[in-house]
Amino acid sequence: MPESMTEYLRQDMECEGLLECVHGLKKLDRDCYRVLVDAQDALTVDDVSEHVDRERSTTYRSVQRLMQAGLVQKEQVNYDDGGYCHVYRPVAVDEVADEMRRTLNDWYAKMGQLIQEFEEKYDEETVAVADG
């Protein structure tokens, strides 16, 4: 992962890079997300685990990160003879994109505020040195 914004901007980034950049996700998380997006139906963690060829517990943690990022939703499926399981499906793409836009706009506003503070602070110090 790049250490500065300048390095990020110099990178050749693909759309999947947004998941890392905006949500801090790892390669396994992106792989799990792709499996869920490509699936016709909701999948269990075991199903996802099989597709990404990782242990169930590792896949479960990845799916949990996807849920926390708002990319995946969990549903409970009840069996007729009792018991249940959880299945996961991706959140609608337009909802994810809208959330990424909100996050970017919030970040942009925060950076603008910090740049303004930087300018005011160092402009005052420059004036103080010049007057001194």
Backbone as ProteinMPNN parsed JSONL, in Angstrom:
{"seq_chain_A": "MPESMTEYLRQDMECEGLLECVHGLKKLDRDCYRVLVDAQDALTVDDVSEHVDRERSTTYRSVQRLMQAGLVQKEQVNYDDGGYCHVYRPVAVDEVADEMRRTLNDWYAKMGQLIQEFEEKYDEETVAVADG", "coords_chain_A": {"N_chain_A": [[0.847, -1.182, 0.0], [0.57, 2.213, -0.836], [2.474, 4.865, 0.687], [1.934, 7.562, 0.671], [-0.308, 10.144, -0.48], [0.457, 11.138, -2.935], [1.887, 8.974, -3.997], [-0.228, 7.176, -4.287], [-1.704, 8.461, -6.291], [0.015, 8.263, -8.432], [-0.03, 5.608, -9.033], [-1.148, 2.915, -11.139], [-4.302, 2.36, -10.902], [-6.956, 0.08, -10.492], [-10.53, -0.463, -10.619], [-11.133, -2.237, -8.537], [-9.247, -1.557, -6.715], [-10.354, 0.464, -5.286], [-11.729, -0.716, -3.209], [-9.705, -1.428, -1.478], [-8.499, 1.075, -1.054], [-10.602, 2.835, -0.149], [-11.938, 1.311, 1.811], [-10.001, -0.126, 3.144], [-9.518, -2.809, 2.664], [-8.251, -6.173, 2.225], [-6.426, -8.333, -0.099], [-7.602, -10.917, -0.01], [-10.127, -10.237, 0.958], [-11.13, -8.797, -1.207], [-11.167, -10.865, -3.065], [-13.077, -12.592, -1.92], [-15.293, -10.907, -2.014], [-15.603, -10.67, -4.793], [-16.328, -13.329, -5.402], [-18.823, -13.478, -4.13], [-20.225, -11.498, -5.527], [-20.22, -12.573, -8.096], [-21.761, -14.84, -7.772], [-24.851, -16.574, -8.291], [-26.767, -16.883, -6.34], [-27.225, -16.223, -2.798], [-24.485, -17.019, -0.627], [-23.011, -19.39, 1.663], [-20.505, -19.112, 4.262], [-18.894, -21.349, 4.076], [-19.245, -22.02, 1.367], [-18.065, -19.791, 0.086], [-15.503, -20.016, 1.115], [-14.63, -22.374, -0.101], [-14.465, -21.533, -2.762], [-12.427, -19.59, -2.682], [-10.372, -21.011, -1.738], [-9.461, -21.161, 0.968], [-9.153, -21.49, 4.563], [-12.088, -22.03, 6.569], [-12.378, -20.346, 8.876], [-10.668, -18.212, 8.296], [-11.841, -17.221, 5.978], [-14.32, -16.515, 7.057], [-13.619, -14.334, 8.717], [-12.841, -12.541, 6.756], [-15.252, -12.154, 5.348], [-16.697, -10.966, 7.386], [-15.31, -8.525, 7.592], [-16.05, -7.462, 5.146], [-18.774, -7.135, 5.603], [-18.699, -5.222, 7.687], [-17.69, -3.109, 6.25], [-19.838, -2.479, 4.772], [-20.381, -3.722, 2.38], [-21.455, -6.203, 2.065], [-24.274, -8.172, 2.944], [-25.896, -10.017, 5.555], [-27.986, -12.845, 5.825], [-30.443, -14.839, 7.448], [-31.221, -18.206, 7.03], [-33.801, -20.336, 7.572], [-34.271, -23.725, 8.366], [-36.667, -26.223, 7.415], [-36.955, -28.415, 9.116], [-35.998, -27.479, 11.481], [-33.341, -25.52, 12.928], [-30.816, -23.437, 11.382], [-28.984, -21.441, 8.969], [-26.486, -19.058, 8.005], [-26.378, -16.883, 5.258], [-24.713, -15.008, 2.709], [-24.753, -12.051, 0.761], [-23.928, -9.684, -1.808], [-24.231, -6.145, -1.254], [-26.32, -3.892, -3.066], [-24.811, -2.573, -5.983], [-25.074, 0.169, -6.669], [-25.681, 1.31, -4.196], [-23.322, 0.833, -2.773], [-21.513, 2.304, -4.328], [-22.584, 4.883, -3.976], [-22.108, 5.232, -1.244], [-19.315, 5.167, -1.225], [-18.848, 7.514, -2.639], [-19.889, 9.402, -0.807], [-18.09, 9.014, 1.287], [-15.693, 9.803, 0.048], [-16.329, 12.496, -0.495], [-16.596, 13.452, 2.144], [-13.967, 13.054, 3.018], [-12.625, 14.783, 1.266], [-13.662, 17.269, 2.071], [-12.656, 17.353, 4.688], [-9.879, 17.332, 4.181], [-9.665, 19.762, 2.821], [-10.266, 21.529, 4.9], [-8.112, 20.999, 6.636], [-5.979, 21.845, 5.015], [-6.549, 24.549, 4.865], [-6.181, 25.239, 7.583], [-3.45, 24.653, 7.773], [-2.388, 26.549, 5.995], [-3.148, 28.956, 7.28], [-1.784, 28.706, 9.737], [0.983, 28.488, 9.021], [1.278, 30.753, 7.477], [0.91, 32.77, 9.359], [3.179, 32.291, 10.957], [5.196, 32.853, 9.109], [4.786, 35.573, 8.679], [5.322, 36.498, 11.279], [8.051, 35.908, 11.535], [9.114, 37.525, 9.531], [8.436, 40.052, 10.496], [9.928, 40.118, 12.762]], "CA_chain_A": [[0.0, 0.0, 0.0], [1.373, 3.425, -0.893], [2.611, 5.577, 1.949], [1.489, 8.947, 0.55], [-1.345, 10.402, -1.48], [1.153, 11.29, -4.209], [2.16, 7.63, -4.499], [-1.508, 6.623, -4.723], [-2.097, 9.083, -7.552], [0.934, 7.804, -9.473], [-0.299, 4.197, -9.299], [-2.191, 2.5, -12.065], [-5.293, 1.739, -10.029], [-8.16, -0.459, -11.109], [-11.698, -0.193, -9.779], [-11.064, -3.052, -7.327], [-8.387, -0.837, -5.792], [-11.199, 1.3, -4.425], [-12.065, -1.472, -1.999], [-8.541, -1.291, -0.597], [-8.276, 2.485, -0.754], [-11.703, 3.426, 0.624], [-12.353, 0.484, 2.946], [-8.861, -0.776, 3.789], [-9.649, -4.259, 2.537], [-7.097, -6.949, 1.776], [-6.66, -9.092, -1.326], [-8.576, -11.978, 0.259], [-11.444, -9.604, 1.052], [-11.557, -8.515, -2.587], [-11.485, -12.158, -3.689], [-14.366, -13.043, -1.365], [-16.319, -10.017, -2.56], [-15.805, -11.065, -6.195], [-17.073, -14.595, -5.389], [-20.206, -13.171, -3.767], [-20.826, -10.74, -6.629], [-20.393, -13.461, -9.254], [-22.693, -15.93, -7.454], [-26.256, -16.376, -8.656], [-27.54, -16.846, -5.1], [-26.45, -15.964, -1.59], [-23.594, -18.13, -0.3], [-22.544, -19.557, 3.036], [-19.055, -18.94, 4.405], [-18.273, -22.565, 3.536], [-19.236, -21.891, -0.097], [-17.047, -18.792, -0.272], [-14.223, -20.609, 1.491], [-14.277, -23.343, -1.147], [-14.093, -20.797, -3.977], [-11.161, -18.854, -2.516], [-9.4, -22.009, -1.293], [-8.919, -20.759, 2.267], [-9.861, -22.113, 5.678], [-13.366, -21.412, 6.9], [-12.223, -19.253, 9.845], [-10.048, -17.094, 7.585], [-12.879, -16.683, 5.102], [-15.326, -15.885, 7.909], [-13.107, -13.014, 9.113], [-12.888, -11.701, 5.568], [-16.66, -11.817, 5.104], [-17.063, -10.011, 8.442], [-14.759, -7.217, 7.189], [-16.917, -6.983, 4.06], [-20.021, -6.671, 6.234], [-18.405, -3.979, 8.402], [-17.478, -2.076, 5.24], [-21.121, -2.209, 4.126], [-20.38, -4.296, 1.035], [-22.131, -7.497, 2.093], [-25.306, -8.308, 3.973], [-26.096, -11.379, 6.048], [-29.377, -13.268, 5.987], [-30.607, -16.131, 8.11], [-32.096, -19.145, 6.331], [-34.328, -21.324, 8.519], [-34.582, -25.031, 7.793], [-38.003, -26.703, 7.744], [-36.893, -29.359, 10.223], [-35.309, -26.818, 12.59], [-31.988, -25.065, 12.657], [-30.669, -22.352, 10.416], [-27.627, -21.091, 8.554], [-26.369, -17.689, 7.504], [-25.884, -16.729, 3.897], [-24.232, -13.656, 2.455], [-24.903, -11.556, -0.605], [-23.418, -8.31, -1.9], [-25.147, -5.011, -1.251], [-26.479, -3.371, -4.429], [-23.646, -1.81, -6.424], [-25.319, 1.607, -6.601], [-25.583, 1.704, -2.786], [-21.893, 0.828, -2.435], [-20.909, 3.443, -5.021], [-23.043, 6.107, -3.298], [-21.396, 5.333, 0.038], [-17.933, 5.549, -1.525], [-18.885, 8.948, -2.984], [-20.048, 10.154, 0.448], [-16.821, 8.918, 2.004], [-14.742, 10.653, -0.659], [-16.706, 13.897, -0.254], [-16.231, 13.763, 3.535], [-12.507, 13.147, 3.053], [-12.259, 15.999, 0.546], [-13.984, 18.404, 2.942], [-11.707, 17.329, 5.803], [-8.571, 17.749, 3.665], [-9.765, 21.202, 2.561], [-10.184, 22.189, 6.209], [-6.733, 20.877, 7.118], [-5.134, 22.709, 4.181], [-6.823, 25.917, 5.327], [-5.49, 25.383, 8.862], [-2.021, 24.674, 7.458], [-2.102, 27.842, 5.387], [-3.26, 29.992, 8.312], [-0.727, 28.52, 10.732], [2.304, 28.792, 8.497], [1.272, 32.135, 7.016], [1.14, 33.569, 10.578], [4.575, 32.117, 11.359], [6.019, 33.556, 8.132], [4.631, 36.989, 8.976], [6.005, 36.752, 12.551], [9.497, 35.88, 11.263], [9.411, 38.695, 8.703], [8.312, 41.235, 11.347], [10.863, 40.007, 13.889]], "C_chain_A": [[0.886, 1.237, 0.0], [1.385, 4.156, 0.451], [2.118, 7.014, 1.865], [0.418, 9.056, -0.529], [-0.707, 10.526, -2.867], [1.446, 9.928, -4.821], [0.874, 6.975, -5.002], [-1.881, 7.16, -6.103], [-1.213, 8.643, -8.71], [0.676, 6.353, -9.871], [-1.289, 4.028, -10.435], [-3.201, 1.731, -11.232], [-6.47, 1.245, -10.856], [-9.319, -0.248, -10.147], [-11.691, -1.016, -8.497], [-10.168, -2.407, -6.27], [-9.164, 0.089, -4.88], [-11.552, 0.591, -3.128], [-10.929, -1.389, -0.991], [-8.401, 0.146, -0.131], [-9.351, 3.052, 0.172], [-11.995, 2.642, 1.894], [-11.21, -0.225, 3.667], [-8.899, -2.294, 3.705], [-8.389, -4.891, 1.959], [-7.451, -7.705, 0.497], [-7.691, -10.205, -1.113], [-9.987, -11.402, 0.344], [-11.989, -9.311, -0.347], [-11.94, -9.806, -3.305], [-12.838, -12.686, -3.205], [-15.512, -12.202, -1.922], [-16.631, -10.412, -4.002], [-16.613, -12.36, -6.268], [-18.549, -14.319, -5.099], [-20.92, -12.411, -4.88], [-21.126, -11.647, -7.818], [-21.428, -14.562, -9.03], [-24.115, -15.566, -7.872], [-27.134, -16.197, -7.419], [-26.617, -16.464, -3.946], [-25.644, -17.216, -1.24], [-23.315, -18.19, 1.191], [-21.041, -19.276, 3.068], [-18.334, -20.16, 3.852], [-18.188, -22.513, 2.01], [-18.13, -20.936, -0.551], [-15.657, -19.364, -0.025], [-13.727, -21.581, 0.427], [-13.796, -22.626, -2.408], [-12.741, -20.096, -3.855], [-10.041, -19.75, -2.001], [-8.665, -21.562, -0.021], [-9.715, -21.454, 3.355], [-11.118, -21.325, 6.01], [-13.198, -20.215, 7.826], [-11.608, -18.012, 9.199], [-11.066, -16.414, 6.684], [-13.95, -15.964, 5.911], [-14.879, -14.479, 8.315], [-13.146, -12.039, 7.934], [-14.316, -11.246, 5.272], [-17.154, -10.822, 6.164], [-16.53, -8.611, 8.116], [-15.606, -6.612, 6.069], [-18.24, -6.46, 4.609], [-19.794, -5.332, 6.936], [-18.199, -2.818, 7.437], [-18.777, -1.725, 4.514], [-21.226, -2.759, 2.718], [-21.213, -5.562, 0.925], [-23.186, -7.472, 3.19], [-25.506, -9.786, 4.313], [-27.587, -11.641, 6.193], [-29.398, -14.62, 6.687], [-31.603, -16.961, 7.32], [-32.502, -20.208, 7.34], [-34.678, -22.611, 7.786], [-35.959, -25.477, 8.268], [-37.994, -27.624, 8.965], [-36.164, -28.783, 11.449], [-33.879, -26.471, 12.219], [-31.974, -23.97, 11.608], [-29.204, -22.246, 9.992], [-27.649, -19.639, 8.105], [-25.815, -17.727, 6.095], [-25.568, -15.254, 3.679], [-24.416, -13.312, 0.993], [-24.389, -10.119, -0.639], [-24.542, -7.288, -1.817], [-25.21, -4.495, -2.687], [-25.326, -2.427, -4.781], [-23.875, -0.302, -6.313], [-25.27, 2.124, -5.166], [-24.124, 1.787, -2.343], [-21.217, 2.037, -3.061], [-21.317, 4.762, -4.359], [-22.311, 6.305, -1.971], [-19.937, 5.721, -0.181], [-17.864, 7.027, -1.904], [-19.019, 9.807, -1.726], [-18.74, 10.163, 1.237], [-15.775, 9.823, 1.364], [-15.057, 12.133, -0.436], [-16.364, 14.336, 1.167], [-14.721, 13.947, 3.665], [-12.04, 14.444, 2.405], [-12.517, 17.234, 1.408], [-12.991, 18.495, 4.101], [-10.323, 17.795, 5.342], [-8.571, 19.244, 3.367], [-9.632, 22.004, 3.845], [-8.754, 22.151, 6.746], [-5.773, 21.744, 6.313], [-5.322, 24.161, 4.593], [-6.112, 26.186, 6.647], [-3.977, 25.468, 8.658], [-1.626, 26.059, 6.94], [-2.127, 28.962, 6.428], [-2.109, 29.905, 9.309], [0.629, 28.965, 10.196], [2.387, 30.186, 7.907], [1.529, 33.052, 8.195], [2.591, 33.487, 11.006], [5.517, 32.837, 10.408], [5.974, 35.049, 8.387], [5.39, 37.35, 10.244], [7.517, 36.798, 12.354], [9.91, 37.123, 10.477], [9.369, 39.988, 9.531], [9.395, 41.281, 12.424], [12.207, 40.48, 13.546]], "O_chain_A": [[1.854, 1.302, 0.758], [0.44, 4.074, 1.236], [1.9, 7.637, 2.904], [0.268, 8.173, -1.374], [-1.275, 10.065, -3.856], [1.277, 9.739, -6.025], [0.884, 6.295, -6.029], [-2.319, 6.409, -6.974], [-1.656, 8.652, -9.859], [1.118, 5.916, -10.934], [-2.151, 4.876, -10.665], [-2.972, 0.569, -10.895], [-6.915, 1.906, -11.794], [-9.109, 0.107, -8.987], [-12.187, -0.553, -7.47], [-10.312, -2.676, -5.077], [-8.679, 0.458, -3.811], [-11.661, 1.22, -2.076], [-11.166, -1.292, 0.213], [-8.206, 0.403, 1.057], [-9.027, 3.685, 1.177], [-12.27, 3.233, 2.939], [-11.432, -0.86, 4.697], [-8.371, -2.983, 4.577], [-7.582, -4.235, 1.301], [-8.604, -7.723, 0.064], [-8.562, -10.406, -1.959], [-10.936, -12.012, -0.146], [-13.163, -9.55, -0.629], [-12.912, -9.842, -4.058], [-13.643, -13.169, -4.002], [-16.572, -12.729, -2.26], [-17.798, -10.48, -4.388], [-17.499, -12.478, -7.114], [-19.425, -14.875, -5.762], [-22.097, -12.66, -5.144], [-22.161, -11.507, -8.468], [-21.92, -15.153, -9.991], [-24.522, -14.406, -7.811], [-28.117, -15.457, -7.444], [-25.398, -16.393, -4.098], [-26.07, -18.335, -1.524], [-23.374, -17.18, 1.892], [-20.39, -19.21, 2.024], [-17.281, -20.029, 3.229], [-17.18, -22.913, 1.428], [-17.361, -21.247, -1.46], [-14.753, -19.216, -0.847], [-12.541, -21.601, 0.099], [-12.836, -23.058, -3.046], [-11.993, -20.022, -4.829], [-8.902, -19.309, -1.845], [-7.436, -21.583, 0.053], [-10.816, -21.948, 3.112], [-11.203, -20.121, 5.767], [-13.808, -19.171, 7.595], [-11.99, -16.888, 9.524], [-11.145, -15.186, 6.632], [-14.438, -14.913, 5.495], [-15.671, -13.538, 8.262], [-13.449, -10.858, 8.104], [-14.548, -10.074, 4.976], [-17.948, -9.934, 5.855], [-17.224, -7.619, 8.34], [-15.85, -5.406, 6.045], [-18.762, -5.453, 4.129], [-20.601, -4.413, 6.798], [-18.5, -1.671, 7.769], [-18.812, -0.778, 3.728], [-22.068, -2.313, 1.94], [-21.628, -5.951, -0.167], [-23.01, -6.834, 4.228], [-25.312, -10.672, 3.48], [-28.348, -10.776, 6.626], [-28.487, -15.433, 6.533], [-32.689, -16.491, 6.981], [-31.65, -20.9, 7.898], [-35.299, -22.589, 6.723], [-36.375, -25.155, 9.381], [-38.933, -27.606, 9.76], [-35.765, -29.528, 12.344], [-33.292, -27.059, 11.311], [-33.005, -23.629, 11.027], [-28.318, -22.872, 10.574], [-28.712, -19.069, 7.857], [-24.907, -18.498, 5.782], [-26.087, -14.379, 4.371], [-24.259, -14.153, 0.108], [-24.41, -9.421, 0.375], [-25.663, -7.541, -2.258], [-24.249, -4.648, -3.441], [-24.923, -1.592, -3.971], [-22.972, 0.43, -5.907], [-24.859, 3.262, -4.938], [-23.742, 2.708, -1.622], [-20.434, 2.722, -2.403], [-20.487, 5.658, -4.2], [-21.94, 7.427, -1.625], [-19.382, 6.51, 0.584], [-16.917, 7.717, -1.527], [-18.34, 10.825, -1.595], [-18.337, 11.19, 1.783], [-15.052, 10.531, 2.065], [-14.148, 12.933, -0.213], [-15.898, 15.455, 1.378], [-14.251, 14.871, 4.33], [-11.161, 15.125, 2.933], [-11.684, 18.138, 1.468], [-12.539, 19.585, 4.453], [-9.667, 18.569, 6.039], [-7.58, 19.925, 3.632], [-8.964, 23.038, 3.873], [-8.248, 23.154, 7.25], [-4.844, 22.32, 6.878], [-4.355, 24.919, 4.66], [-5.506, 27.244, 6.818], [-3.306, 26.271, 9.306], [-0.65, 26.653, 7.399], [-1.238, 29.813, 6.455], [-1.528, 30.925, 9.68], [1.338, 29.732, 10.848], [3.477, 30.755, 7.843], [2.284, 34.017, 8.069], [3.183, 34.5, 11.38], [6.535, 33.378, 10.843], [7.002, 35.723, 8.322], [6.038, 38.396, 10.295], [8.191, 37.641, 12.945], [10.96, 37.704, 10.748], [10.159, 40.903, 9.303], [9.733, 42.35, 12.932], [13.104, 40.451, 14.388]]}, "name": "protein", "num_of_chains": 1, "seq": "MPESMTEYLRQDMECEGLLECVHGLKKLDRDCYRVLVDAQDALTVDDVSEHVDRERSTTYRSVQRLMQAGLVQKEQVNYDDGGYCHVYRPVAVDEVADEMRRTLNDWYAKMGQLIQEFEEKYDEETVAVADG"}
